[in-house]
C-alpha cells in the first residue's frame, strides 16, 4: 500500500497555489495539535485517525471544508458564528486567514474525545 502521507501530498498538489497554502497550513496545525494521529486518505479526502477517525478536510473553489463531527461543532458553536457550519462541517473561506487557535483547539477536543471513547470501550472488556 502506498504511503498515505504521499497520497495527501498528491491531493494537496492537485489544487491551485492559493488553496494549497491553506491546505498545507491546515495540515501543519493538525500535525502540531495531534502528533500521534495517522494521516490517511478516506472518502477521497485527507483524514486523520487516532482511536478512530478524528476528522477530514477538503478543498473547494471558495473554501476549505473541515469535518470534525457534530460533537465538535456543538462544543465550539459560539466560536464558529463567523463561519458557515453544518451538522458536522465548517467552511473556512479562502479569502480570510485560517483561525489557527480555534482549529488547534477543535483538533485537541477531537483527540481527547476519541481517547476517552477508547478508554471507556476498553473498560467494558
N, C-alpha and C positions, 0 to 999 in steps of 0.2 A: 504494500500500500504506500502511496506517495506521502511524503512529509506534509502534514496538514498545514503547517505554517507556510510552506511554499505555495500551497493552494490559496491561502489567504493573500499572500503577496500577489499572486496572479489575479485574484478577484479585485484587489485594490488597483492594480495596474490597468485594468480594463475601463477605468473612468478618467474623465478629464483631470488635468493637473489640480485645479481648484478643489474638486471633490476628493482627489487623492490626499491632499493635505489634511482635510478634515478627517478622512478615514484613518490616516496614519496617526493623527493626534488622538483620536478616539481609541485606537489600538494601544497607544502608549499609556493613556490614562488607565485603561483596563489592566494592562500588564503590571503597571505600578501599584494598582489598588488590589489586584488579585493575582499575585505572582505564582501561586500554585495552580491556577486554572489552566486547563488544557485547551489550546486553540484548535478548533476543527471547522470544517465546512459542513453545515447541516441545512437542508432545505435550500441549497444553493446560496447560502449566506454564511459569513463568518459567525461562529458561535463559540461560547466558552463554557466548559464543563468543569464542575467540581462537585462531587456528590450529586450528579445530575446536571442538567442544563441550567446555566445561570442566566444567560441572555443571548440575543442575536443582535446583529446590526446589518444595515444595508444602505446603499446609496441610491438616491433618486435624483431627478433633474434639479429640484429646488431645495431638497433637504436630505438629512441623514436620518433614517429610521432606526430607533433604538428600542429593543423589545425586551424589557426586564421582567415581564409578567405582571399580572394585575395587583399582586400584593405590594409591589414596589411603587406602582402608580398611586395606590391608596395611601401608602406611607408618606409619599412626598408630594401629594396633591397640591398643597398650599404653595409649594416652591415651584411647581410646574405651571402656574397660571399663565406665564408668558409664552408657553408652547402649546401647540396643538397636541392633544393627547387622546388616546383611545383606551379601551379596557386594559390593554397590556402593552401599549406603544406610546412612544414620544417622538415627535418630529422636531429635529434641530435644524433650523433654516441655514442654508449655505451662505446667507448674506449677513449673518451675525456670528460673533465668537461663540465657540462651544463653552458651556458652563462647566469648566473643569472641576471645580469643587463639588458641585451638585452631582455630576456624573460619578466622581470618585466615591461619594457617599452612597449613591444608589448601588454601585458595584459592591461596596463593602456590606451594605444591607443584604444584598442577594447572597453573598458568600456566607454571611452569618446565618441567614435563613436556611440555606441548603445544609450547612454544617449542623444546625440544630435538628433539622429533619432527619439527617443521617444518624445523629446520636440517639434520637428517640426511636428510630426504626431498629437500631442495633440493640436497644434496651429490651425490646419485645422478643428477642430471641434467646 
